[in-house]
């Protein structure tokens, strides 16, 4: 209440009410004017029907709808700047935040997500996606409204949620591509510096394990034991990434082993990792799956390359008997797993199959590099013939190529990096799109343009780049979120989810992010010399932003944990919120967006001529690796020296 007037200070003064009509504005009858499409694109970004090339790939996405123009067409776009629209009494309304206006609006961005490719304004509030559609000032614009999309597009009101007010910040998304932050589910947490490379590559969430440069962590994404898990959580309290930790799942047999699995879940693990270097035995897998059901975890599998404790059939039977889902990390053997037929796991309904970026895509250098990565990552002796035989058994040209094919068919649902233990965290997004490019060229060149039919390709017409783009972006956004029980909070651009978002310049799409937001806060952005008079002078590259400093880090990131872990948080005195994951046991392949195909897969036998060994048959069609793999692929030397 005001001490002088006795009136509620929040009430709109009567003298000002007279200046603001309450009726909705009516579009003026004006002479129709046109604008050249190229000029429009340069001013406001692409619109419906325009195509945008992703970096230097052959993938060109087409704008399906443009909601930022409003229902009356161009002329109503909100743009910030000198002489532009978002000014007081024009595109900016007088409404305060108390009336529900957003904290930030990203204007005119081209959204690329599994559910569609549309241009829209995106409103953010309280760290979450608040509304999607046409933003502006309804006091002088008649078409401010949430979009009609297959996902939720407003929080409270379809109009008010998109009102730009005096307390609203603007991020210009015009001419940019907006995606959900990438989720890398296979990270070896060896060094804090990996966070910068992850953000630069568009990753906002890292799931994995490790205690630093310990020998076990160099090889396996597991953080063994409650004490190590809690030290890792404390260490990562100021890292500007969402984090999820795997406990060691190789603990089969007996009451003490069960207690070990339970204590890791209660300490803050969000999953259990079965890894052959710790022992991927049927008993360990059985008990880890049972513990996952009991404590609400997911199990991630790196199976037994040497087939010492069992073969592919043994692992498949344990999974079937458990009746629950499992996240298969290496569904191709160069990263590890039953030699030579681990790829057949992608045919199983309860397996959520992933593969890692060292073998994506297959090029002339892939096999040679993979052999030495196996030796270095898994503590092998390059002078020991047995260790060399182990490494070579994991590198099979034909199964690597089949991995690429199965990604394009939608049978492999997730991509991840295996960062610092055969993969590169900064290349998760890049390698995914390189694979999309290589496979498009494969069908066009080798197969004379004969794409797989809709049945084999998971009921998608892959002749259109939009369908391929939706399939591939789902592999590192929504599908890993679903597989790990995190999709209520992250993984897609949908109202109610955290605003973990990435803006890309299309020329650098998948290579270097233009801006990264965590819960609506800028944690990474491209900027020039910090001592310059403006932000553009060289060196112009990605840098940490204010969201990566101070206490902002702990307010805009999350630690994903088991549902039974909350009681442990108080003892650690960390500030980053803990978010319990959803149970994942009931999931199956049908839950994988755009990547739910279940083809019949058969890995051929070893032949006398090694080059002919292990050719893969998919739905009765053989897919031998090309005699000459690609020598040049996009998103490489044009952008990077190394």
HELIX and SHEET records of a PDB file:
HELIX    1   1 UNK A   14  UNK A   17  1                                   4    
HELIX    2   2 UNK A   37  UNK A   44  1                                   8    
HELIX    3   3 UNK A   97  UNK A   99  5                                   3    
HELIX    4   4 UNK A  160  UNK A  162  5                                   3    
HELIX    5   5 UNK A  194  UNK A  200  1                                   7    
HELIX    6   6 UNK A  215  UNK A  219  1                                   5    
HELIX    7   7 UNK A  225  UNK A  235  1                                  11    
HELIX    8   8 UNK A  255  UNK A  267  1                                  13    
HELIX    9   9 UNK A  282  UNK A  295  1                                  14    
HELIX   10  10 UNK A  312  UNK A  322  1                                  11    
HELIX   11  11 UNK A  342  UNK A  347  5                                   6    
HELIX   12  12 UNK A  357  UNK A  359  5                                   3    
HELIX   13  13 UNK A  366  UNK A  377  1                                  12    
HELIX   14  14 UNK A  385  UNK A  393  1                                   9    
HELIX   15  15 UNK A  397  UNK A  409  1                                  13    
HELIX   16  16 UNK A  425  UNK A  427  5                                   3    
HELIX   17  17 UNK A  428  UNK A  445  1                                  18    
HELIX   18  18 UNK A  465  UNK A  474  1                                  10    
HELIX   19  19 UNK A  478  UNK A  483  1                                   6    
HELIX   20  20 UNK A  506  UNK A  508  5                                   3    
HELIX   21  21 UNK A  546  UNK A  548  5                                   3    
HELIX   22  22 UNK A  552  UNK A  556  1                                   5    
HELIX   23  23 UNK A  566  UNK A  568  5                                   3    
HELIX   24  24 UNK A  569  UNK A  572  1                                   4    
HELIX   25  25 UNK A  589  UNK A  591  5                                   3    
HELIX   26  26 UNK A  610  UNK A  612  5                                   3    
SHEET    1   A 2 UNK A  51  UNK A  53  0                                        
SHEET    2   A 2 UNK A  60  UNK A  62 -1                                        
SHEET    1   B 4 UNK A  65  UNK A  66  0                                        
SHEET    2   B 4 UNK A 116  UNK A 125  1                                        
SHEET    3   B 4 UNK A 104  UNK A 113 -1                                        
SHEET    4   B 4 UNK A 169  UNK A 172  1                                        
SHEET    1   C 4 UNK A  65  UNK A  66  0                                        
SHEET    2   C 4 UNK A 116  UNK A 125  1                                        
SHEET    3   C 4 UNK A 128  UNK A 134 -1                                        
SHEET    4   C 4 UNK A 145  UNK A 146 -1                                        
SHEET    1   D 8 UNK A  65  UNK A  66  0                                        
SHEET    2   D 8 UNK A 116  UNK A 125  1                                        
SHEET    3   D 8 UNK A 104  UNK A 113 -1                                        
SHEET    4   D 8 UNK A 176  UNK A 180  1                                        
SHEET    5   D 8 UNK A 501  UNK A 505 -1                                        
SHEET    6   D 8 UNK A 515  UNK A 518 -1                                        
SHEET    7   D 8 UNK A 521  UNK A 527 -1                                        
SHEET    8   D 8 UNK A 541  UNK A 544 -1                                        
SHEET    1   E 8 UNK A 182  UNK A 188  0                                        
SHEET    2   E 8 UNK A 203  UNK A 209  1                                        
SHEET    3   E 8 UNK A 242  UNK A 248  1                                        
SHEET    4   E 8 UNK A 271  UNK A 275  1                                        
SHEET    5   E 8 UNK A 298  UNK A 302  1                                        
SHEET    6   E 8 UNK A 326  UNK A 328  1                                        
SHEET    7   E 8 UNK A 351  UNK A 356  1                                        
SHEET    8   E 8 UNK A 414  UNK A 416  1                                        
SHEET    1   F 5 UNK A 182  UNK A 188  0                                        
SHEET    2   F 5 UNK A 203  UNK A 209  1                                        
SHEET    3   F 5 UNK A 242  UNK A 248  1                                        
SHEET    4   F 5 UNK A 558  UNK A 561  1                                        
SHEET    5   F 5 UNK A 577  UNK A 580  1                                        
SHEET    1   G 3 UNK A 601  UNK A 603  0                                        
SHEET    2   G 3 UNK A 616  UNK A 618 -1                                        
SHEET    3   G 3 UNK A 621  UNK A 623 -1                                        
END                                                                             
